Amino acid sequence: MGRVTTHVLDTASGRPGAGMKIELSVFDGPGWKLLKSVSANQDGRTDEPLIDGAALKPGQYRIVFHVADYFRAQGTKLGEPPFLDRVPIRFGIADASANYHVPLLCSPWGYTTYRGS
C-alpha cells in the first residue's frame, strides 16, 4: 500500500517548519483538483500521509507549500512581493504501491526537495 508523505525544514533557523500550510492536488485532465490541505505539526510533518492506500493512483501530483505565509508568521520581514511565496512541487506517481516522501527544505530565498521513501 503506497503513500505520499512530506516534511518541512526551515533552513534559515534550522528548525521544523511547524504550522506551514501544505496542499496536495492531483491533475485530473482539465486542471488541478485539491485533495487535501493541512498544516505541518511541531515536527514539520503531517499527522498522517497526504494520500495513501486505494486513493493513491498513478498520475501527476502537486504539493504547494505556503512559504511566505510561514516566514511572515515567524516575524521574517519579506519584500512585497516576496521572493518565494507559494512553492509548488510537481511530481509523478508511477507505482501506486510505493512510498513517495516529498520534503521541502526552505528559507525565504531558496528551497530544495528530493524523493525519499
C-alpha distances in whole Angstrom, upper triangle without the diagonal:
4,7,11,13,17,20,24,27,30,32,35,35,33,31,27,27,27,28,27,26,23,22,19,19,18,21,22,25,28,26,24,22,22,18,19,22,22,24,23,24,27,24,24,20,18,18,14,12,14,11,7,5,8,10,9,11,13,16,18,17,20,20,24,25,28,30,34,33,32,35,37,36,37,40,40,43,41,43,43,41,39,38,34,33,30,28,25,23,21,19,17,13,14,10,7,5,7,8,11,14,17,20,23,27,30,33,35,36,33,30,27,23,21,17,16,13
4,7,10,14,17,21,23,27,29,32,32,30,28,25,25,25,25,24,23,20,19,16,17,16,18,19,22,25,24,21,20,19,16,17,19,20,22,21,22,25,22,21,18,16,16,13,10,11,9,6,6,8,9,7,9,10,13,15,14,17,17,20,22,25,27,31,30,29,32,34,33,34,37,37,39,38,40,40,38,35,34,31,30,26,24,22,19,18,15,13,10,11,8,5,4,4,5,8,11,13,16,20,23,26,30,32,33,30,26,23,20,17,14,13,10
4,7,10,14,17,20,24,26,29,29,27,25,21,21,21,22,20,19,16,15,12,14,14,17,19,22,24,22,19,18,17,14,14,16,16,18,17,18,21,19,18,14,13,13,10,6,7,6,4,7,9,9,7,10,11,13,14,12,14,14,17,18,22,23,27,27,25,28,31,30,30,34,33,36,34,36,36,34,32,31,28,27,23,21,19,16,16,13,13,10,12,10,8,8,7,5,6,8,11,14,17,20,23,27,29,30,27,23,21,17,16,13,12,9
4,7,11,14,17,20,22,25,26,24,22,19,18,19,19,17,16,13,12,10,12,12,15,17,21,23,20,17,16,15,12,12,14,13,15,14,16,19,17,15,12,11,12,10,6,6,5,6,10,12,11,8,11,12,12,12,10,11,10,14,15,18,20,23,23,22,25,27,26,27,30,30,32,31,33,33,31,28,28,24,23,19,17,15,13,13,11,11,9,12,11,9,10,9,6,5,6,7,10,13,17,19,23,25,26,23,19,17,14,13,10,10,9
4,7,11,14,17,19,22,23,20,18,15,15,15,16,15,14,11,12,10,13,15,18,20,23,25,22,19,18,16,14,12,13,12,13,11,13,15,13,11,8,7,10,8,5,6,8,9,12,15,14,12,15,15,16,15,12,12,10,13,13,16,18,21,21,19,22,25,24,24,27,27,30,28,31,31,29,27,26,22,21,18,16,15,13,14,13,14,13,16,15,13,14,11,8,6,5,6,8,11,14,17,20,23,24,21,18,16,13,12,10,9,9
4,7,10,13,16,19,19,17,15,12,11,12,13,12,12,9,11,10,14,16,19,22,25,26,23,19,19,16,15,13,13,11,11,9,11,13,11,9,6,7,10,10,8,8,11,12,16,19,17,15,17,18,18,16,13,12,9,11,10,14,14,18,18,16,18,21,21,21,24,23,26,25,27,28,26,23,23,19,18,16,14,13,11,13,13,15,15,18,18,16,17,14,11,8,5,5,5,8,11,13,17,19,20,18,14,13,10,10,10,9,10
4,7,10,12,15,15,13,11,8,8,9,11,10,11,10,12,13,16,19,22,25,28,29,25,22,21,19,17,15,14,12,10,7,9,10,8,5,4,7,10,11,10,11,14,16,19,22,20,19,21,22,21,20,16,14,11,12,10,13,13,17,17,14,16,19,18,18,21,21,24,23,26,26,25,22,21,18,18,15,14,14,13,15,16,18,18,21,21,20,20,18,14,12,8,7,5,6,8,11,14,17,18,16,13,12,10,11,12,11,12
4,7,9,12,12,11,9,6,5,8,10,8,10,9,13,14,18,20,23,26,29,29,26,22,22,20,19,16,15,12,10,7,10,10,8,5,7,9,13,14,14,13,17,19,23,26,23,22,24,24,23,21,18,15,12,12,9,11,10,13,14,11,12,16,15,14,18,17,20,19,22,23,22,19,18,15,15,13,12,13,13,16,17,20,20,24,24,23,24,21,17,15,11,9,6,5,6,8,10,13,15,13,10,10,10,12,13,13,15
4,6,9,9,7,6,4,5,8,11,10,13,13,16,18,21,24,26,30,32,33,29,26,26,23,23,20,18,16,13,10,11,11,9,6,9,12,16,17,17,17,20,23,26,29,27,25,27,27,26,24,21,18,15,15,11,13,11,14,15,11,12,16,15,13,17,16,19,18,21,23,22,19,18,15,16,15,14,16,15,19,19,22,23,26,27,26,27,23,20,17,14,12,8,6,5,6,9,12,14,12,10,10,10,13,15,14,17
4,5,6,6,5,6,5,9,11,10,13,14,18,20,23,26,28,31,34,34,30,27,27,25,25,22,19,17,14,12,13,12,11,9,12,15,18,20,20,20,23,26,29,32,30,28,30,30,29,26,23,20,17,15,12,12,9,12,13,9,9,13,13,10,13,12,15,15,18,20,20,16,16,13,14,14,13,16,16,20,22,25,26,29,30,29,30,27,23,21,17,15,11,9,6,5,6,9,11,10,9,11,12,15,18,18,21
4,5,5,7,8,9,12,15,14,17,17,20,22,25,28,30,33,35,36,32,29,30,27,27,25,23,21,18,15,16,15,14,12,15,18,21,23,23,23,26,28,32,34,32,30,32,32,30,28,25,22,19,18,14,15,12,14,16,13,11,15,16,13,15,13,16,16,19,21,21,17,16,14,16,16,15,18,18,21,22,26,27,30,31,31,31,28,25,22,18,16,12,10,6,5,5,9,10,9,9,10,12,15,18,18,21
4,6,8,10,10,13,15,14,18,19,22,24,27,30,32,35,37,37,34,31,32,29,29,27,24,22,19,17,18,16,16,14,17,21,24,26,26,25,29,31,35,37,35,33,35,35,33,30,27,24,21,19,16,16,12,13,15,12,10,13,14,11,12,10,13,13,16,19,19,15,15,14,15,17,16,19,20,24,25,29,30,33,34,34,35,32,28,25,22,19,16,13,9,7,5,8,9,10,10,13,15,19,22,22,25
4,5,9,9,12,14,14,18,19,23,25,28,31,34,37,39,39,36,32,33,30,30,27,24,22,19,16,16,14,14,13,16,20,22,25,25,25,29,31,35,38,35,34,36,36,35,32,29,26,22,21,17,17,14,15,16,12,10,14,13,10,12,11,14,15,19,22,22,18,18,17,18,19,18,22,22,26,27,31,32,35,35,35,35,32,29,26,22,20,17,14,11,10,8,11,13,13,13,15,17,20,23,22,25
4,7,9,12,15,15,18,19,23,25,28,31,33,36,39,39,36,32,33,30,30,27,24,22,19,15,16,13,12,11,15,18,21,23,24,24,27,29,33,36,34,32,34,34,33,31,28,25,22,21,17,18,15,17,18,14,13,16,16,13,15,14,18,19,22,25,24,21,20,18,20,20,19,22,21,25,26,29,30,33,33,33,33,30,26,24,20,18,15,13,10,10,10,13,14,14,13,14,16,18,20,20,22
4,6,8,12,12,16,17,21,23,26,29,32,35,38,38,34,31,31,28,27,24,22,19,15,12,12,9,8,8,12,15,17,20,21,21,25,27,30,33,31,30,33,33,32,30,27,24,20,20,16,16,14,16,16,12,12,15,14,11,15,14,18,19,22,25,25,21,21,18,19,19,18,21,21,24,25,28,29,32,32,31,31,28,25,23,19,18,14,12,10,10,11,14,16,16,14,15,16,18,20,19,21
4,6,9,9,13,14,17,19,23,26,29,32,34,35,31,28,28,24,24,21,18,15,12,9,9,7,5,4,8,11,14,16,17,18,21,23,27,30,28,26,29,30,29,27,23,21,17,17,13,14,13,15,15,11,12,15,14,12,16,15,19,20,23,25,24,21,21,18,18,17,17,19,18,22,23,26,26,29,29,28,28,25,22,20,16,15,11,10,9,10,11,14,17,16,14,15,15,17,18,17,19
4,6,6,9,11,14,17,20,23,26,29,32,32,28,25,25,22,21,18,15,13,9,7,8,8,7,5,8,11,14,16,17,16,20,23,26,29,27,25,28,28,27,25,22,19,15,14,10,10,9,12,11,8,9,12,11,10,13,13,17,17,20,22,21,18,18,15,15,14,14,16,16,20,21,24,25,28,29,27,28,26,22,19,16,14,11,9,9,9,10,12,15,14,13,14,14,17,18,18,20
4,6,9,11,15,17,21,24,27,30,33,33,29,26,25,22,21,17,15,11,8,5,5,5,6,5,8,10,12,15,16,16,20,22,26,29,26,25,28,29,29,26,23,20,16,15,12,12,11,13,12,8,11,13,10,10,14,15,18,19,22,23,23,20,21,18,17,16,16,18,19,22,23,26,26,30,30,28,29,26,23,21,17,16,13,12,12,12,13,15,18,18,16,17,17,20,21,20,21
4,6,9,13,16,19,23,26,28,31,31,27,24,23,19,19,15,12,9,5,5,6,7,9,7,9,10,12,15,16,15,19,22,26,28,25,25,28,29,28,26,22,19,15,14,11,10,10,12,10,7,10,12,9,10,13,15,18,18,21,22,21,19,20,17,15,14,15,17,18,21,23,26,26,30,30,28,29,27,24,22,19,17,15,14,14,14,15,15,19,19,17,19,19,21,22,22,23
4,6,10,13,16,20,23,26,28,28,24,21,20,17,17,14,11,8,5,5,8,10,11,8,9,10,13,15,16,14,18,21,25,27,24,23,26,27,25,23,19,16,12,10,7,6,7,9,8,5,9,11,9,10,14,14,17,16,19,19,19,16,17,14,12,11,12,13,15,18,20,23,24,28,28,26,28,26,22,20,17,15,12,11,12,11,12,13,16,16,14,16,16,18,20,20,22
4,7,10,13,17,20,22,25,25,21,18,17,13,14,11,7,6,4,7,10,13,14,10,11,10,13,14,15,12,16,19,23,25,21,21,23,25,23,20,17,14,10,8,6,5,8,10,8,8,11,13,11,13,16,17,19,18,20,20,19,17,18,14,12,10,11,12,14,16,19,21,22,26,27,25,26,25,22,19,17,15,13,12,14,14,15,15,18,17,16,17,17,19,20,20,22
4,7,10,14,17,19,22,22,19,15,14,11,11,8,6,5,6,7,11,14,14,11,10,9,12,13,12,9,13,16,20,21,18,18,20,21,19,17,13,10,7,6,5,6,9,12,11,10,14,16,15,16,19,19,21,20,22,22,20,18,18,15,13,10,10,10,11,13,15,18,18,22,23,21,23,21,18,16,14,12,11,10,13,13,16,16,18,17,15,16,14,16,17,18,19
4,7,10,13,16,19,19,15,11,10,7,8,6,4,6,9,11,14,17,17,14,13,11,14,13,12,9,11,15,18,19,16,15,17,18,17,14,10,8,5,5,7,8,12,14,13,14,17,18,18,20,23,22,24,22,24,23,21,19,20,16,14,10,10,9,10,12,14,16,17,20,21,19,22,21,18,16,14,12,13,13,16,16,19,19,21,19,17,17,16,17,17,18,19
4,7,10,13,16,17,13,10,9,6,6,5,6,9,11,13,16,19,19,16,14,12,14,13,11,7,8,12,15,16,13,12,14,15,13,11,7,6,5,7,9,12,15,18,17,17,20,22,22,23,26,26,27,25,27,26,24,22,22,18,16,13,12,10,10,10,11,13,13,17,18,16,18,17,15,13,13,11,13,13,17,18,21,21,23,21,18,18,15,16,16,17,17
4,7,9,12,13,10,6,5,4,5,7,9,12,15,16,20,23,23,19,18,15,18,16,14,10,10,13,16,16,12,12,12,13,11,9,6,5,6,8,12,14,17,20,19,20,23,24,24,26,29,28,29,27,28,27,24,23,23,20,18,14,13,10,10,9,11,12,12,16,17,16,19,18,17,15,15,13,16,16,20,20,23,23,24,23,20,20,17,18,17,19,20
4,6,9,11,8,6,5,7,7,10,13,15,18,20,23,26,25,22,20,18,20,18,15,12,11,13,15,14,11,10,10,10,7,6,4,6,9,11,15,17,20,23,23,23,26,28,28,30,32,31,33,30,31,30,27,26,26,22,21,17,16,12,12,9,10,10,10,13,15,13,17,17,16,14,16,15,17,18,22,23,26,26,27,25,22,21,19,19,17,19,20
4,6,8,6,4,6,9,10,13,16,19,22,23,26,30,29,26,24,22,24,22,19,15,14,17,18,17,14,13,11,11,7,6,6,8,11,13,17,19,22,24,25,26,28,30,30,32,34,33,34,31,31,30,27,27,26,23,21,18,17,13,13,10,10,10,11,14,16,15,19,19,19,17,19,17,20,21,24,25,27,28,28,26,23,22,20,20,19,22,22
4,6,6,6,7,10,11,15,17,21,24,26,29,32,31,28,26,24,26,23,20,17,15,17,18,16,14,13,11,11,9,8,9,11,15,16,20,22,25,27,27,29,31,33,33,35,37,36,37,34,35,33,30,30,30,26,25,21,20,17,16,14,14,13,13,15,17,16,20,21,21,19,21,20,23,24,28,28,31,31,32,29,27,26,24,24,22,25,25
4,6,8,9,13,15,18,21,24,27,29,32,35,35,31,29,27,29,27,24,21,19,21,22,20,17,16,14,13,10,10,12,14,17,19,22,24,27,29,29,31,33,34,35,37,39,38,39,36,35,33,31,31,30,27,26,23,22,18,18,15,15,14,15,17,19,19,22,23,24,22,24,23,26,26,30,30,33,32,33,31,28,28,26,26,24,27,27
4,7,9,13,15,19,20,24,27,29,32,36,35,32,30,28,30,28,26,22,21,23,24,22,19,19,17,17,14,12,14,15,18,19,22,24,27,28,28,30,33,33,34,37,38,37,37,34,34,32,29,29,29,27,25,22,21,18,19,16,17,17,18,20,23,22,26,26,27,24,26,24,27,27,30,30,33,32,32,30,29,28,27,27,26,29,30
4,7,10,13,16,17,21,23,25,29,32,32,28,27,25,27,25,23,19,19,21,23,22,18,18,16,16,13,11,11,11,14,15,19,20,23,24,25,26,29,30,30,33,35,33,34,31,30,28,26,26,26,23,21,18,18,15,15,13,15,15,17,19,22,21,24,25,25,22,23,21,24,24,27,27,29,28,29,27,25,25,24,24,24,26,27
4,6,9,12,14,17,20,22,25,29,28,25,23,21,24,22,19,16,15,18,20,19,16,15,15,15,12,9,8,8,11,12,15,17,20,22,22,23,26,27,27,30,32,31,31,28,29,27,24,24,24,21,19,15,15,12,13,11,13,14,15,18,20,19,22,22,22,19,20,18,20,20,24,24,26,26,26,25,23,23,21,22,21,24,24
4,6,9,12,15,18,21,24,27,27,24,22,20,22,20,18,14,13,16,18,17,13,14,14,15,12,11,9,10,11,12,16,17,21,23,22,23,26,27,27,30,32,31,32,30,30,28,26,26,26,23,20,17,17,14,15,13,15,15,16,19,20,18,21,22,21,19,20,19,21,21,25,25,27,27,28,27,24,24,22,23,22,24,24
4,6,8,11,15,17,20,24,24,21,19,16,18,17,15,11,12,15,18,17,13,14,15,16,14,12,10,9,10,10,13,15,18,20,19,20,23,24,24,26,29,29,30,28,28,27,25,24,25,21,18,15,15,13,14,13,15,16,16,20,21,18,21,22,20,18,19,17,19,19,23,23,25,25,26,25,23,23,21,22,21,23,23
4,7,10,14,16,19,22,22,20,17,14,16,14,12,8,8,12,14,14,10,11,13,15,13,13,10,10,10,12,14,16,19,22,21,21,24,26,25,27,30,30,31,29,31,29,27,26,27,23,21,17,17,15,15,14,15,15,15,18,19,16,19,19,18,16,17,16,18,19,23,23,26,26,28,26,24,23,21,21,20,21,21
4,7,10,13,15,19,19,17,14,11,13,11,10,7,8,12,15,15,12,13,15,17,16,15,12,11,10,11,12,14,17,20,18,18,22,23,22,24,27,27,29,27,29,28,26,25,25,22,19,16,16,14,15,15,16,17,17,20,20,18,20,20,18,16,16,15,16,17,21,21,24,24,26,25,22,22,20,21,20,20,20
4,7,10,13,17,17,15,13,10,12,12,12,9,11,15,18,19,16,16,18,20,19,17,14,12,10,9,10,11,14,16,15,15,18,19,18,20,23,24,25,24,26,25,23,22,23,19,17,14,14,13,15,16,17,19,19,23,23,21,23,22,20,18,17,15,16,16,19,19,21,21,24,23,20,21,19,21,21,21,21
4,7,9,13,14,11,10,7,9,10,11,8,12,15,18,20,17,17,20,22,21,20,16,14,11,11,10,11,14,16,14,13,17,18,16,18,21,22,24,23,26,25,24,22,23,20,17,14,15,15,16,18,19,21,21,24,24,22,23,22,19,18,16,15,14,15,17,18,20,21,23,22,20,20,19,20,20,20,20
4,6,10,11,9,8,7,9,11,12,11,15,18,21,23,20,20,23,25,24,22,18,16,12,11,10,10,12,14,12,10,14,15,13,15,18,19,21,21,24,24,23,21,22,18,16,14,15,15,16,19,20,23,23,26,26,24,25,24,21,19,16,15,14,14,16,16,17,18,21,20,18,19,18,20,20,20,21
4,7,7,5,5,5,8,10,11,11,15,17,21,24,21,21,24,25,24,22,19,16,13,12,10,11,12,14,13,10,13,16,14,14,18,18,21,21,24,25,24,21,22,18,17,15,15,16,16,19,20,22,22,26,26,24,24,23,19,17,14,13,11,11,13,14,16,17,20,19,17,17,16,18,18,18,19
4,5,5,5,6,7,10,13,13,17,19,22,25,23,23,26,27,27,26,22,20,16,16,14,14,15,17,15,13,15,17,15,15,19,20,23,23,27,27,27,24,25,21,20,18,18,20,20,22,23,25,25,28,28,26,26,24,20,19,16,16,14,14,15,16,18,20,23,22,19,20,19,20,21,19,20
4,5,7,9,10,13,16,17,20,22,25,28,26,26,29,31,30,29,25,23,19,19,16,16,16,18,16,13,15,17,14,14,17,19,22,23,27,28,27,25,25,22,21,20,20,22,22,25,25,28,28,31,30,28,28,26,23,21,18,18,15,15,15,16,17,19,22,22,20,20,20,21,22,20,21
4,5,8,9,12,14,15,19,20,24,27,25,24,27,29,29,27,24,22,18,18,16,17,16,19,18,14,16,19,17,16,19,20,24,24,27,29,28,25,25,22,22,20,20,21,20,23,23,26,25,29,28,26,26,24,20,19,15,15,12,13,13,15,17,19,22,21,18,18,17,18,19,17,18
4,7,10,12,13,13,17,19,23,26,24,22,25,26,26,24,20,18,15,15,12,13,13,16,15,12,14,17,15,14,18,18,21,21,25,26,25,22,22,19,18,17,16,17,17,20,20,23,23,26,26,24,25,22,19,17,13,12,10,10,10,12,14,16,19,17,15,15,14,16,17,15,17
4,6,8,9,10,14,15,19,22,20,19,22,23,23,22,18,17,13,14,12,14,15,18,17,14,17,19,18,17,21,21,25,24,27,28,27,24,24,20,20,18,16,17,16,19,19,21,20,24,23,21,21,19,15,14,11,11,9,10,12,14,17,19,21,20,17,16,14,15,15,14,14
4,5,7,7,11,13,16,19,17,17,20,22,22,21,17,16,13,14,12,14,16,19,17,15,18,21,19,19,23,23,26,26,29,29,28,25,25,22,20,18,17,17,16,18,18,20,19,23,22,20,20,18,15,14,11,12,11,13,15,17,19,21,24,22,19,18,16,17,17,15,15
4,7,9,12,13,16,19,17,17,21,23,24,23,20,19,16,17,16,18,19,22,20,18,21,23,21,21,25,26,29,29,32,32,31,29,29,25,24,21,21,21,20,22,21,23,21,25,23,21,20,19,16,16,14,15,14,16,18,20,23,25,27,26,23,22,20,20,19,17,17
4,6,8,9,12,15,14,14,18,20,21,21,17,17,15,17,17,19,21,24,22,20,24,26,24,24,28,29,32,31,34,34,32,30,30,26,25,22,21,20,19,20,19,20,19,21,20,17,17,16,13,13,12,14,14,17,19,21,24,26,29,27,23,22,20,20,18,16,15
4,5,6,10,13,11,11,14,16,17,17,14,14,12,15,15,18,20,23,22,21,24,26,25,25,29,29,32,31,33,33,32,29,29,25,24,21,19,18,16,17,16,16,15,18,16,14,14,13,10,10,9,11,12,15,18,21,24,26,28,25,22,20,17,17,15,14,12
4,7,11,13,10,10,13,15,15,14,11,11,9,12,13,16,18,21,20,19,22,25,23,24,28,28,30,29,31,31,29,27,27,23,21,18,17,15,14,14,14,15,13,17,16,13,15,14,11,10,10,10,12,14,18,20,23,24,26,24,20,19,16,16,15,14,14
4,7,9,7,6,10,12,13,13,11,12,11,14,16,19,21,25,24,23,26,28,27,28,32,31,34,32,34,34,32,30,30,26,24,21,19,17,15,15,14,14,12,15,14,10,12,12,10,10,11,12,15,17,21,23,26,27,29,26,23,22,19,18,16,15,14
4,7,6,5,9,12,14,15,13,15,15,18,19,22,25,28,27,26,29,31,30,31,35,35,37,36,38,37,35,33,33,29,28,24,22,20,18,17,16,15,12,14,12,9,9,10,9,10,12,14,16,19,23,25,29,31,32,29,26,24,20,19,16,15,13
4,5,6,9,12,14,16,15,18,18,21,23,26,28,32,31,30,33,35,34,35,38,38,41,39,41,41,39,37,36,33,31,28,26,23,21,20,18,16,13,14,12,8,8,10,10,12,15,17,20,23,26,29,32,34,35,33,29,27,24,22,19,18,15
4,5,7,11,13,16,15,18,19,22,25,27,30,33,32,32,35,37,36,37,41,40,43,41,43,42,40,38,38,34,32,29,27,24,22,21,19,17,13,14,12,9,9,12,13,15,17,19,22,25,29,31,35,36,37,35,31,29,26,24,21,21,18
4,6,10,12,14,13,15,16,19,21,24,27,30,29,29,32,34,33,34,38,37,40,38,39,38,36,35,35,31,29,25,24,21,20,18,16,15,12,14,13,9,11,13,13,14,16,17,20,23,27,29,32,33,34,32,29,27,24,23,20,20,18
4,7,9,11,10,13,14,18,20,23,26,29,28,28,31,33,32,34,37,36,38,36,38,37,35,33,33,29,28,24,22,19,17,15,13,11,8,10,9,6,8,10,10,11,13,15,18,21,24,27,30,31,32,30,26,24,21,19,16,17,15
4,6,9,10,13,15,19,22,25,27,31,30,30,33,35,35,36,39,38,40,38,39,38,36,34,34,30,29,25,23,20,18,15,13,10,7,8,8,5,9,11,12,12,15,16,20,22,26,28,32,33,33,31,27,25,22,20,17,18,17
4,7,9,13,15,19,22,25,27,30,31,31,33,35,35,37,39,38,40,38,39,38,35,34,33,29,28,25,22,19,16,13,11,7,5,5,6,6,9,10,12,12,15,16,20,22,25,28,31,32,32,29,26,24,20,19,16,17,16
4,7,10,13,17,20,23,25,28,29,29,31,33,34,35,38,36,38,35,36,35,32,31,30,27,26,22,20,16,14,11,9,6,5,7,9,9,13,13,14,13,16,15,19,21,24,26,29,30,30,27,24,22,19,18,16,18,18
4,7,11,13,17,20,22,25,26,26,28,30,31,32,35,33,34,32,32,31,29,27,26,23,22,19,16,13,11,7,6,5,6,9,12,12,15,15,15,13,15,13,17,18,22,23,26,27,27,24,21,19,17,16,15,17,18
4,7,10,13,16,19,22,22,22,25,27,27,28,31,30,31,29,30,29,26,25,24,20,19,16,14,10,8,6,5,6,7,11,13,12,15,15,14,11,12,11,14,15,19,20,23,24,24,22,19,17,15,15,13,16,16
4,6,10,13,15,18,19,19,21,23,24,25,28,26,28,25,26,25,23,21,20,17,16,12,10,6,5,4,6,9,11,14,16,15,18,17,15,12,13,10,12,13,16,17,20,20,21,18,16,15,13,14,13,16,17
4,6,10,12,15,16,15,18,20,20,22,24,23,25,23,24,23,21,19,19,15,14,10,8,6,5,7,8,11,13,16,18,17,19,17,15,12,11,8,10,10,13,14,17,18,19,17,14,13,11,13,13,15,16
4,6,9,12,12,13,15,17,17,19,21,20,21,19,20,20,18,16,16,12,10,6,5,4,6,9,11,15,16,20,22,20,23,21,19,16,14,11,11,10,13,13,15,15,16,15,13,13,12,15,16,17,19
4,6,9,9,9,12,14,14,15,18,17,18,16,18,18,16,14,14,10,8,6,5,6,8,11,14,17,19,23,24,23,25,23,20,17,14,11,10,8,11,10,12,12,14,13,11,12,12,14,16,17,19
4,6,6,6,9,10,11,13,15,14,16,14,15,15,14,12,12,9,6,5,7,9,12,15,17,21,22,26,27,26,28,26,23,20,18,15,13,11,13,11,12,11,14,13,12,14,15,18,20,21,23
4,6,5,6,9,10,11,13,11,13,11,13,14,13,10,10,7,6,6,7,10,12,16,19,22,24,28,29,28,30,28,25,21,19,15,13,10,10,8,8,7,10,10,10,12,14,17,19,21,23
4,5,5,6,9,10,11,9,10,8,10,10,9,7,8,6,5,7,9,13,15,19,22,25,27,31,33,32,34,31,28,25,22,19,17,14,14,10,9,7,10,11,12,15,17,21,23,24,27
4,6,5,6,9,10,10,11,10,12,12,12,10,12,10,7,8,11,14,17,20,23,26,28,32,33,32,34,32,29,26,23,20,18,15,15,13,12,10,14,15,15,18,19,23,25,25,28
4,6,5,6,9,9,11,11,14,15,15,12,13,11,9,10,12,15,17,20,23,26,28,31,32,31,32,30,27,24,21,18,16,13,13,11,10,9,13,14,14,16,17,21,23,23,25
4,5,5,7,5,8,8,11,13,13,10,12,10,10,11,13,16,18,22,25,28,30,33,34,33,35,32,29,26,23,20,17,14,13,10,8,7,11,12,13,16,18,22,24,25,27
4,5,5,5,7,7,10,11,12,10,12,12,10,13,15,18,21,24,27,31,33,36,37,36,38,35,32,29,26,23,21,17,17,14,12,10,13,15,16,20,22,25,28,28,31
4,5,7,10,11,14,15,16,14,16,14,13,14,17,20,22,25,28,31,33,36,37,36,37,35,31,29,26,23,20,18,17,15,13,12,16,18,18,21,22,26,28,28,30
4,6,9,11,15,16,17,14,16,15,14,16,17,21,23,26,29,32,33,37,38,36,37,35,31,29,25,23,20,17,16,13,12,11,15,17,17,20,22,25,27,27,29
4,6,9,13,15,16,14,16,15,15,17,19,23,25,29,31,35,36,40,41,40,41,38,35,32,29,26,23,20,19,16,13,12,15,18,19,22,24,28,30,30,33
4,6,10,12,14,11,13,13,13,16,17,21,23,27,29,33,35,38,39,39,40,37,34,31,28,25,22,18,17,13,10,8,12,14,16,20,22,26,28,29,32
4,7,10,11,9,11,13,13,16,18,22,24,28,31,35,37,40,42,41,42,40,37,33,30,27,24,21,19,16,12,9,12,15,18,21,24,28,31,32,35
4,7,8,6,8,9,10,13,15,19,22,25,28,32,34,38,39,39,41,38,35,32,29,26,23,19,18,14,11,8,10,13,16,19,22,26,29,30,33
4,5,5,7,10,10,14,16,20,23,26,29,33,35,39,41,40,42,40,37,34,31,27,25,21,20,17,14,10,11,14,17,21,24,28,31,32,35
3,5,8,10,10,13,16,19,22,25,29,32,35,38,41,40,42,40,37,34,32,28,26,23,22,18,16,12,13,16,19,22,25,29,31,33,36
4,7,8,8,11,14,17,20,23,26,30,33,36,38,38,40,38,36,32,30,26,24,21,21,17,15,12,13,15,17,21,23,27,29,32,34
4,5,6,10,12,15,18,21,24,28,31,34,36,36,38,36,33,29,27,23,21,18,17,14,12,8,9,12,14,17,20,24,27,28,32
4,7,10,11,14,16,19,23,26,29,32,35,34,37,34,32,28,26,22,20,16,16,12,10,7,6,9,11,15,18,21,24,27,30
4,6,7,10,13,16,19,23,26,29,31,31,33,31,28,24,22,18,17,13,13,10,9,6,7,7,9,12,15,18,21,23,26
4,6,10,13,16,19,23,25,29,31,30,32,30,28,24,22,18,17,14,14,11,11,8,10,11,11,15,16,20,22,24,27
4,6,10,13,16,20,22,25,27,27,29,27,24,21,19,16,15,12,13,11,12,11,12,12,11,14,14,18,20,22,24
4,7,10,13,17,19,23,25,24,26,24,22,18,16,13,12,9,11,10,11,11,11,10,9,10,11,14,16,18,21
4,6,10,13,16,19,21,21,24,22,20,16,15,11,12,10,13,12,15,15,15,13,11,11,11,13,15,17,20
4,6,10,13,16,18,18,21,18,16,13,12,8,10,9,12,13,15,16,16,13,11,10,8,10,11,14,16
4,7,10,13,16,16,19,17,16,12,13,10,12,12,15,16,19,20,20,17,14,13,11,11,12,15,17
4,7,10,12,13,16,14,13,10,11,9,12,13,16,18,21,22,22,19,16,14,11,10,9,12,14
4,6,9,10,13,12,12,10,12,11,15,16,20,22,25,26,26,23,19,17,14,13,11,13,14
4,6,6,9,9,9,8,11,12,15,18,21,23,27,29,28,25,22,19,16,14,11,13,13
4,6,9,9,11,10,14,15,18,21,24,27,30,32,31,28,25,22,18,16,13,15,14
4,5,6,9,9,13,15,19,22,25,28,31,33,33,30,26,23,20,17,13,14,12
4,6,8,9,13,15,18,21,25,27,31,33,33,30,27,24,20,18,15,15,13
4,7,10,13,16,19,23,26,29,32,35,35,32,28,25,21,19,15,15,12
4,6,10,13,16,20,22,26,29,32,32,29,25,22,18,15,12,11,8
4,6,10,13,16,19,22,26,29,29,26,22,19,16,13,10,8,5
4,6,10,13,16,19,23,25,26,22,19,16,12,10,6,6,5
4,6,10,13,16,20,22,23,20,16,13,10,8,6,5,5
4,7,10,13,17,19,19,16,13,10,7,6,5,6,8
4,7,10,13,16,17,14,10,8,6,7,8,8,10
4,6,10,12,13,10,7,6,5,8,10,11,14
4,7,11,11,8,5,5,6,9,12,13,16
4,7,8,6,4,7,9,12,15,16,20
4,5,5,6,10,12,16,19,20,23
4,6,8,12,15,19,22,23,26
4,7,11,14,18,21,23,27
4,7,11,14,18,20,23
4,7,11,14,16,19
4,7,11,13,16
4,7,9,13
4,6,10
4,7
4
